[in-house]
Amino acid sequence: MKIFCERLIEQRKINKMTQRQVAEALKIKQPSYIRYEKGDAQPSLESLVALANLFDVSVDYLLGRVEY
């Protein structure tokens, strides 16, 4: 889970997005997204795919299964 959190933060910063902007893109509340970055919650499969699409990376990359 640690690598997922790190990659979420990394991709959000690369894409110059705020936590609020990512949450809005996912149609979730900002505190929910913040919990993803902190590792306190895991996104649903639907949100995981939406994150990958938003950042234009694979789900496997976000989960640490492959390098970019």
ChimeraX commands (.cxc) that place a marker at each C-alpha (Angstrom):
marker #1 position 0.00,0.00,0.00 radius 0.5
marker #1 position 2.93,2.34,0.67 radius 0.5
marker #1 position 4.00,2.41,-2.96 radius 0.5
marker #1 position 0.41,3.12,-4.03 radius 0.5
marker #1 position 0.29,6.16,-1.73 radius 0.5
marker #1 position 3.66,7.39,-2.96 radius 0.5
marker #1 position 2.66,7.01,-6.59 radius 0.5
marker #1 position -0.66,8.78,-6.06 radius 0.5
marker #1 position 1.13,11.78,-4.58 radius 0.5
marker #1 position 3.81,11.68,-7.28 radius 0.5
marker #1 position 1.30,11.55,-10.13 radius 0.5
marker #1 position -0.87,14.28,-8.62 radius 0.5
marker #1 position 2.16,16.57,-8.39 radius 0.5
marker #1 position 3.43,15.68,-11.88 radius 0.5
marker #1 position -0.01,16.59,-13.20 radius 0.5
marker #1 position -0.02,19.80,-11.12 radius 0.5
marker #1 position -3.30,18.94,-9.46 radius 0.5
marker #1 position -4.52,19.64,-5.95 radius 0.5
marker #1 position -6.11,17.00,-3.78 radius 0.5
marker #1 position -9.40,18.82,-4.27 radius 0.5
marker #1 position -9.09,18.65,-8.08 radius 0.5
marker #1 position -8.38,14.92,-8.01 radius 0.5
marker #1 position -11.31,14.32,-5.67 radius 0.5
marker #1 position -13.61,16.31,-7.94 radius 0.5
marker #1 position -12.42,14.33,-10.98 radius 0.5
marker #1 position -13.22,11.11,-9.12 radius 0.5
marker #1 position -16.54,12.52,-7.90 radius 0.5
marker #1 position -15.65,11.85,-4.28 radius 0.5
marker #1 position -15.15,14.14,-1.29 radius 0.5
marker #1 position -11.69,15.57,-0.69 radius 0.5
marker #1 position -11.25,13.87,2.72 radius 0.5
marker #1 position -11.84,10.51,1.03 radius 0.5
marker #1 position -9.07,11.17,-1.47 radius 0.5
marker #1 position -6.74,12.37,1.30 radius 0.5
marker #1 position -7.26,9.01,3.04 radius 0.5
marker #1 position -6.07,7.28,-0.16 radius 0.5
marker #1 position -2.84,9.30,-0.11 radius 0.5
marker #1 position -2.29,8.60,3.59 radius 0.5
marker #1 position -3.01,4.89,3.22 radius 0.5
marker #1 position -5.96,5.05,5.60 radius 0.5
marker #1 position -8.41,3.86,2.91 radius 0.5
marker #1 position -8.32,1.96,-0.34 radius 0.5
marker #1 position -10.16,3.14,-3.45 radius 0.5
marker #1 position -12.87,1.05,-5.03 radius 0.5
marker #1 position -12.00,-0.70,-8.27 radius 0.5
marker #1 position -13.97,1.99,-10.11 radius 0.5
marker #1 position -11.97,4.78,-8.43 radius 0.5
marker #1 position -8.68,2.96,-9.02 radius 0.5
marker #1 position -9.40,2.76,-12.76 radius 0.5
marker #1 position -10.49,6.42,-12.76 radius 0.5
marker #1 position -7.21,7.41,-11.09 radius 0.5
marker #1 position -5.20,5.48,-13.67 radius 0.5
marker #1 position -7.15,7.14,-16.48 radius 0.5
marker #1 position -6.84,10.59,-14.92 radius 0.5
marker #1 position -3.06,10.29,-14.59 radius 0.5
marker #1 position -2.67,8.36,-17.87 radius 0.5
marker #1 position -0.87,5.45,-16.19 radius 0.5
marker #1 position -1.78,1.81,-15.72 radius 0.5
marker #1 position -3.47,0.39,-12.67 radius 0.5
marker #1 position -0.47,-1.93,-12.37 radius 0.5
marker #1 position 1.82,1.09,-12.15 radius 0.5
marker #1 position -0.23,2.70,-9.40 radius 0.5
marker #1 position -0.23,-0.57,-7.46 radius 0.5
marker #1 position 3.55,-0.97,-7.81 radius 0.5
marker #1 position 3.37,-4.07,-9.98 radius 0.5
marker #1 position 5.32,-2.48,-12.84 radius 0.5
marker #1 position 7.59,0.49,-13.35 radius 0.5
marker #1 position 6.40,3.30,-15.59 radius 0.5
marker link #1:1,2 radius 0.2
marker link #1:2,3 radius 0.2
marker link #1:3,4 radius 0.2
marker link #1:4,5 radius 0.2
marker link #1:5,6 radius 0.2
marker link #1:6,7 radius 0.2
marker link #1:7,8 radius 0.2
marker link #1:8,9 radius 0.2
marker link #1:9,10 radius 0.2
marker link #1:10,11 radius 0.2
marker link #1:11,12 radius 0.2
marker link #1:12,13 radius 0.2
marker link #1:13,14 radius 0.2
marker link #1:14,15 radius 0.2
marker link #1:15,16 radius 0.2
marker link #1:16,17 radius 0.2
marker link #1:17,18 radius 0.2
marker link #1:18,19 radius 0.2
marker link #1:19,20 radius 0.2
marker link #1:20,21 radius 0.2
marker link #1:21,22 radius 0.2
marker link #1:22,23 radius 0.2
marker link #1:23,24 radius 0.2
marker link #1:24,25 radius 0.2
marker link #1:25,26 radius 0.2
marker link #1:26,27 radius 0.2
marker link #1:27,28 radius 0.2
marker link #1:28,29 radius 0.2
marker link #1:29,30 radius 0.2
marker link #1:30,31 radius 0.2
marker link #1:31,32 radius 0.2
marker link #1:32,33 radius 0.2
marker link #1:33,34 radius 0.2
marker link #1:34,35 radius 0.2
marker link #1:35,36 radius 0.2
marker link #1:36,37 radius 0.2
marker link #1:37,38 radius 0.2
marker link #1:38,39 radius 0.2
marker link #1:39,40 radius 0.2
marker link #1:40,41 radius 0.2
marker link #1:41,42 radius 0.2
marker link #1:42,43 radius 0.2
marker link #1:43,44 radius 0.2
marker link #1:44,45 radius 0.2
marker link #1:45,46 radius 0.2
marker link #1:46,47 radius 0.2
marker link #1:47,48 radius 0.2
marker link #1:48,49 radius 0.2
marker link #1:49,50 radius 0.2
marker link #1:50,51 radius 0.2
marker link #1:51,52 radius 0.2
marker link #1:52,53 radius 0.2
marker link #1:53,54 radius 0.2
marker link #1:54,55 radius 0.2
marker link #1:55,56 radius 0.2
marker link #1:56,57 radius 0.2
marker link #1:57,58 radius 0.2
marker link #1:58,59 radius 0.2
marker link #1:59,60 radius 0.2
marker link #1:60,61 radius 0.2
marker link #1:61,62 radius 0.2
marker link #1:62,63 radius 0.2
marker link #1:63,64 radius 0.2
marker link #1:64,65 radius 0.2
marker link #1:65,66 radius 0.2
marker link #1:66,67 radius 0.2
marker link #1:67,68 radius 0.2
view
